[in-house]
Amino acid sequence: AQGFTIFAVLASIMYAGQSEQSGPTPPKPNRSSTS
């Protein structure tokens, strides 16, 4: 059960990150550039 929970949490985080990204470029370097 724990393994499944960890996988679900990881997938959720990854999905949320992808949802925030409008394009293929990651947000980390993009934010650095904007700053």
GIQUI-V308305 format. One line per field, one symbol per residue. phi: phi as a letter, one per 30 degrees, with the letter a starting at -180 (. if undefined). psi: psi as a letter, one per 30 degrees, with the letter a starting at -180 (. if undefined). A space follows every 50 residues. Layout:
phi = ???
psi = ???
//
This chain:
phi = .deddedddeddddddddddddbddddedddeddd
psi = eeeeeeeeeeeeeeeeeeeekfafklfdeeeeee.
//
